[in-house]
Amino acid sequence: MPRQAGRAFLHTPGPTHIPDSVLNAMHRQSMDLGDPKFSNACDDIVARLKPLFGTDGDVYIYAANGHGGWEAILTNVFSPGDKILLIETGFFSEDWRDHAREIGLDVETISADWRSGVDPQLIADHLARDVDREIKAVLLTHVDTAAGLVTEIAPVREAIDSCNHPALLLVDGVASIGTMPFHMDNMGVDIAITATQKALMGPPGIALIGVGKQLHSHNREGGYPRRYWDWRKRNGPSNYAQFGGTGPLQTLFALQQALVLMEAEGFDNIFSRHARIANAVHAAVEIWAGSGDLQFNVPNRIERAPAVTTILTPEGYDSEKLRGHLRSSLSVSVGGGLGKLFGKAFRIGHMGDMNEPMILGCLCSVEMALNECGLAHGKGGVTAAIESFYQSRNKVL
């Protein structure tokens, strides 16, 4: 295959595009773990992470992906055999369910169809039936990146409180934190998790866990044997203890620089930018789906994520062919369908270090690929995206 000129476009919903300054922050020699410069950098990172989570509580940093972060939460809070209630809204919530079951937790579920959220009344009713208060926590995936679905946190918190149930609220915010408003202390979230490879614009490999101040009043301490995951040990005085061993220096410097960039832009501006870009993507897909074979996985606009849009392809068509064509012919990578959507959907990621020209380049390429792969679609999706930007930018400017 001949060389493809120019830059490749990464529009998967994680990992995402890494800014040059974040890449450059990693390009340095390792240092003595006892060097005050490293200690100061770690303190600075934690201080910058607290407003990202919206907490005055503790923040823990693990050399792990999000799945490792799940295990850190589950083993620190629960004991084998504990009962939890998990809200199933997509592939990643089901994966979290399976993870919990495989380490010995008793997982009850309330299921959605991956296309719309769960009725909060079902949660309230389920908890009300738990008269012995055996359910220790409700687990919620805020944005499921496979489905492209947002489940609002406030109604879930209200459902728990409506029956005066003591269950904790644990939130997977891997694809939401940094893309939309999130303040765990104000939302009544006890524990939240995110990771560096999505909205935080960094390389994969770091899981971040926020533990709200209110959790300490519950005096919850899991009964699982653990050492590396144990956040009691990570409250020690040294950086070596903070990371359960040698800290991932270069990726930490990348995280620090990414947080500096986010602070410079401002969270409100970041959230507005993500909303503008998501609206433009939705405008394009609405045109493509209007007179063709494509459709939104999430029909209700207000339930679509600002981070990723999942698009269903027609029955009998393998969506991996479209993805392969985009990657090999146009140097554009988009996400594929996961779980029951494998081969039936593709996903356009639009989170993190993303601007209008970047997403328009992606949308142009997708529209070209739809033509070249013979998928019926409405014409003019990119024009609709440009018009959406024109409308929103006029309000900004």
C-alpha positions, 0 to 999 in steps of 0.5 A, spaced: 500 500 500 502 506 498 504 511 503 498 516 505 500 523 506 498 528 511 496 527 518 491 521 520 485 524 524 483 520 530 476 520 532 475 514 536 471 515 543 478 514 546 484 514 546 483 521 543 487 526 540 493 529 544 495 536 544 503 537 542 504 540 549 502 534 552 506 530 548 512 534 549 511 534 557 512 526 557 519 528 553 524 528 559 528 524 563 526 520 569 528 523 576 529 521 583 522 519 586 525 523 592 526 529 588 522 535 591 520 537 584 516 530 583 513 531 589 511 538 588 508 536 581 504 530 584 501 535 589 499 540 583 496 535 580 491 533 585 490 540 587 488 541 579 484 534 579 479 536 585 475 541 581 475 537 575 471 532 580 468 537 583 470 535 590 473 537 597 475 529 598 480 525 596 483 523 589 487 517 588 491 516 582 493 509 579 497 506 574 491 503 570 486 503 565 479 504 567 478 497 568 483 497 574 480 503 577 473 499 577 477 494 581 480 499 586 473 502 587 470 495 588 475 492 593 476 498 597 468 499 598 465 492 598 466 485 601 465 479 598 458 477 597 456 484 598 449 486 594 449 492 589 445 495 584 447 496 577 444 500 572 445 497 565 445 502 559 450 499 554 456 495 553 461 499 559 456 498 564 455 491 563 462 490 563 462 493 570 457 488 572 461 482 569 467 485 573 463 486 579 460 479 579 467 476 577 470 478 584 464 475 588 459 481 589 452 480 588 450 484 583 442 486 581 441 490 575 436 494 572 436 494 564 435 499 559 435 497 551 442 501 550 438 507 546 434 510 552 435 511 559 432 507 565 426 510 568 428 513 575 422 510 578 424 503 577 430 505 581 426 507 587 421 501 587 427 497 587 430 500 593 424 500 596 423 493 596 430 492 599 427 493 606 433 490 610 437 495 606 442 489 603 444 493 597 450 497 599 451 502 592 448 504 586 453 503 580 451 508 574 455 509 568 454 517 566 456 516 559 456 509 556 461 510 550 458 504 546 451 507 546 453 514 546 447 515 551 447 520 557 444 518 564 443 524 568 445 523 575 440 527 579 434 523 578 438 517 580 440 520 586 433 523 587 431 516 587 435 513 592 433 519 597 426 518 595 426 512 599 431 514 604 436 508 602 443 508 605 446 506 598 452 509 596 452 512 589 458 510 584 459 513 578 463 511 572 465 518 569 470 516 564 467 519 558 463 525 561 468 528 566 471 534 562 465 534 557 459 536 561 458 539 568 460 534 573 460 536 581 460 530 585 459 533 592 454 537 589 450 531 585 451 527 591 456 522 588 460 518 593 465 516 588 467 517 581 472 515 576 475 517 570 481 516 566 486 520 562 485 517 555 478 521 553 477 528 555 483 529 559 487 529 552 492 524 555 495 517 553 492 511 556 494 508 563 492 513 568 485 511 572 483 517 577 478 516 582 475 522 586 472 520 593 467 525 596 468 527 603 461 525 605 463 518 604 468 518 610 461 519 614 459 512 612 465 509 615 465 504 609 471 500 608 471 494 604 473 487 606 477 484 600 484 482 601 488 488 597 495 491 597 496 495 590 489 498 590 488 499 597 487 507 598 489 507 605 496 505 604 496 511 598 494 516 604 502 515 606 507 521 606 511 519 600 510 519 593 512 512 593 506 510 597 501 515 593 502 510 587 503 504 591 510 503 588 514 507 583 509 513 580 508 513 572 513 519 571 512 521 564 504 520 564 504 524 570 507 530 567 502 529 561 496 529 565 499 535 569 500 539 562 493 537 560 490 540 566 494 546 565 490 547 558 484 545 561 484 550 566 487 555 561 480 554 557 476 554 563 471 548 564 465 552 562 468 554 555 470 546 555 463 544 556 460 549 551 465 547 546 463 540 547 456 542 546 457 546 540 461 540 536 456 535 539 450 539 536 454 539 529 455 532 529 448 531 530 446 536 525 450 532 520 447 525 522 440 528 522 441 529 514 444 523 513 439 519 517 433 523 514 433 519 507 437 513 508 439 507 511 443 510 517 440 512 524 442 515 531 442 509 536 440 514 541 433 517 538 432 522 543 437 528 542 437 530 550 440 523 551 445 523 546 452 524 549 457 530 548 463 526 547 461 521 542 455 519 537 453 512 535 450 511 529 447 505 526 448 502 520 443 498 516 441 491 517 445 486 514 451 491 513 458 490 516 459 497 519 467 494 520 467 495 512 466 503 513 471 503 518 476 500 515 475 504 508 475 510 512 482 508 516 485 505 510 483 510 504 482 517 508 486 516 514 480 517 519 479 513 525 472 512 528 470 507 533 466 501 532 460 498 535 461 494 541 458 488 544 451 487 541 452 493 536 459 490 533 458 490 526 452 494 526 454 501 528 460 506 528 462 511 533 464 518 532 468 521 538 468 528 539 471 529 546 478 532 548 482 536 544 477 538 539 475 544 534 471 545 529 476 544 523 477 537 526 470 535 526 468 538 520 474 534 517 472 527 520 464 529 517 467 530 510 471 524 510 465 520 513 460 523 508 465 521 502 466 514 505 458 513 505 458 515 498 464 510 496 461 504 500 454 505 497 450 506 503 444 510 502 444 517 506 441 524 505 446 529 502 448 535 505 450 533 512 457 537 512 453 543 510 448 542 516 454 541 521 457 548 518 450 551 519 450 549 526 457 552 527 455 558 524 449 559 529 452 557 535 459 561 533 454 567 532 452 567 539 459 566 542 462 571 538 
